[in-house]
Amino acid sequence: MKKTYLLILAACLLWGPGSRAAAEPLKTIGTATAVSVTDGDTLILDRTVEGSNEVRLVGIQAPKLPLGRKGFKAWPLAGAAKAELEKLVLGKRLTLSFGGAPMDRHGRLLAHLHDEDGRWVQGELLRLGLARVYSFPDNRARVADMLKLEAEARAQRRGIWALRFYEVRTAETVAGGFNTFQLVEGRVRDTAKVKGTVYLNFGADWRSDFTISVSSRAARMFTKAGIDLLQLKGRIVRVRGWLKKRNGPMIEATHPEQIEITDG
């Protein structure tokens, strides 16, 4: 367990603070009281702050509930995540902070939350194993801290990390989970750059095996962080993101925090 933690800590240090965006401090925008909880990462405030009273806890993804979506089956521990968030925030005065883009396309505030004792709500859900890190290129503040908390929970098999539904997949076994959010780990067999897009290939046949793609725009973000993607050949890496079918299974990495080196 200690070795695993140190490897992931090293990865966080390598990928996380390497760019200014990831290191920028949070900007406090106000306080409000939580009056209801929608699911494990969404809540409603008693007043409007910066144009909205709905908050999506930025940087994490809790197990999902159907929320009226026809045919959608609740993810395991979705109810437990919602109940824990209710314990953490309902009726409590919360400080809201931005670390990047302030609002999503649904009009929800993308905020970090702290209670009156300074407890970080995102951090607590990750510590308990009731959420995964889920970051975006325009909202990267404190992701390195979140990755550490997630790694500790996973090593202790807390919450979701005790269930196969959320396990880290291998590059060889990930096929079939298309259009789902996955963590995938494996050894990079080869790297290539084609018309500005970088590909990390995990098998002998890029047409059918798992691949990570990085667009030319995203690749510049990696370069700015001091990361040479083409030098990852032979390394064991973990990537997180939405699994798509592009020839074989593929995850597109849009920012450095999506990829962790796990072989030291």
N, C-alpha and C positions, 0 to 999 in steps of 0.2 A: 504493500500500500504506500509506504514511504517513497519507494522508487517511482511509482506512478505519479504521486503528487509532485515530486521534484521535476519529473519530465514535463508535466503540464505547466508547472510554474515557469520552467525555462521557456516553454513555447509561448506562454503569455507575455513574458518579458521580451521575447524576440519579436512577436507580431504586434503586440498591443501598443506600447508607448512610442513606437518607431516613427509615428507621424504626429504632427501638431494637432490634427483633428481629434485623435484618440486621447490626447493628453489634456485637452481643454477642460477647465473646471466647469462645474454645473452653475447655472445662473438661476437664482431664486426668483420666482415670478409672483409669489403670493401664498396665502393660506386659505384653506376652506375645510369644511367638515364633510366627511363621506356619509351619505344618507341611504345609499343602496349599492349592492354589488351585483353585477350582471353575470360574471363568471370569474374564473381564477385570475384574470389579468385586466378586468375592466370594471369601472365603478362610476357612480354618479355623485356629484358634489351638491352642496346646499346652495351654491351660488355660481355665477358665471365668472371664470377667470380667463383672461386673454381670449375671449370670444366663445368659450364653451364651458359646459358644466360636466362633460363626460371625459373620463381619463382612460387612456389605454397605457398600461404600465410599460414604458418603453424598455426595450432591451431583453425582454423575456417572452416566452410563450408557455402559458399554462395549458393543461389538458382541456380540450374543447368540449363544450356542451352543444346540443342541437340548436337551441335558441330559435326555434321555429323553422329551421331548414328541413324541408321535406326529405326523408330518406337518410338524414344524417344521424349516425349512431354516436352517442357520447363516447369520448375516449376514456380509457381506464383512469380512475382517480380524478375525473373532472369535478365531481361533487365534492370530493375532499379538498381540492384546491380552492373551490369557491368558498367552502366553509372556513378554511384557514384565512383567506383574504377578509372575510367578514369579521373574524376575530381580530385581525390586525388593524382594520380601518373603520368599521362602522361606529358612528357617533364620535369619532376622534378628529381633533384638529390636526390637519396635515399641512406640511410645507411642500409646495410644488416647485420643481426645478426643471429647467430645460438643459439638455446637453447636445442639442442639434436641432433638426427640423421640429418646429413647435406643434404641428398638427398633421394628422393623416388625412387621406382623401374622404374619410367618413365624418370629418369634423371633430374628431376626438383629440384631446390634448395628449401629446406624447411626452409624458412627464415622469421624472423620478419623484418618489414620495418618501418623506420622512415624518415620523410621528413626533410628538412633543418631547419625547425622550431622546430624539435623534436616531431612532432605529430606522434603518433603510428597508422599506417594504419589499422592493425587488430582491435585495440580498437575503431577507428572511425566507422568502418563498424558495429561492434557489438552495439555501442552506438545508431546508427541510425536504428537498427533492420533490417539490411540487411545481417546478417549472424548468424549462431549458433556456439557455441563452439563445436569443433570436435578434440579431443586430442587422443594421442597414448602413449603407455607405454614407448617408447623411445624418446618422445618429449613432456615434461610436463612443461617446464618453462613458467611461467606467466599464467598458466591456471586458478589459483585462481582469478587473476585480470580480466581475460576474463569472468569468470562466474559471477562476480559482474556486469560487464557492460551488459552482456546478461540479467541478472535478472532485471536490471533497465529498459531496453528497453521493456522487456516483461510486467513489471508492468504498463508501460505507453502505452502499445499496439502500439508500434511504428513498422512500416514496416511489416515484416512477422508475427509479433505477433498479428496483427489484423485479420489474416486469419485463417480459420479452418484447412487449409492444414498443417499448422505448429504447431497447438495447442498441448499442453501437453496432452497426452492420459492418460486414467485411465487403471489400470490393468484389469478392467472388459470389457473395450470397445476396447482394442488394437488389438484384433484378426482380421485378414484380411489384415493387412498392411505388410505382409511378404516381406522381401528383400527391405525394406525401412528404412531410418534412422529416429528414433523416440525418443521422450522424453516421458517416461512413469512414472506415479506416483501412489503409492498405499501403503496400509499397509501390511507389511510382516506378513503373517499368521503363517509361520513355517520356520525353518531353518534345514538343514541337511548337513552332510559331508559324501560323498560316494567315497571311493577309492581316497581320497585326494581332490576331487572336492567339493566345497561348493555350495549349492543350497539355494536360497531365494525364497520361494514359496508364492504366493499371493492368492491362492484359496484352496479349500478343496481337489481338485483332481489335483495332480501335472502332471498327464498325459494329462490334457487338459487346465489347467489354466496357467496364465502367470507366468514365472519363470526367475530369474536371475541366471546365472551360473558363477562360478569363478574357474578357473583351479587351480590345486595345485601350479603351478608356480606363477600365479597371486596372489593367496591367500598369498603367502609369502611376496609379495609387500605390501599388506594390513597390514599384521602383523608387518612388519618393520615400517609402518606408525603409529602403535599404534592402529589399528582398528581390533576389534574382530567381524568378520562377523556373527558368530553364536549368538551374543548378539543382533542382530537387530530384533529379533522376537518382533512383536507388534509395531514397529516403522514405521512411514510413510517416505518413501524414494522416490527419483526421480532418475531414471537411464536414460542414453542416450546411444544409440548405434544402430546397425543394427538388426532389428527384424527378427529372423529366426523361422522356424517351427521345433521344437524338442519336439516331443509329442505335446504339446500346444505351444503357442508363447513364445519365449525365447530371451533374450539379454545376450550375454556373456560380462562380465565386465573384462577387462584386466589390469586395473589400478585404483587407488582410486578416481581419479577426475571424473570418470564416474558416481559415486554414490553420491548423496547429501541427507542428512537428512533434512526433511522439517517440522518436528513437534517440533522443539525447542531442 
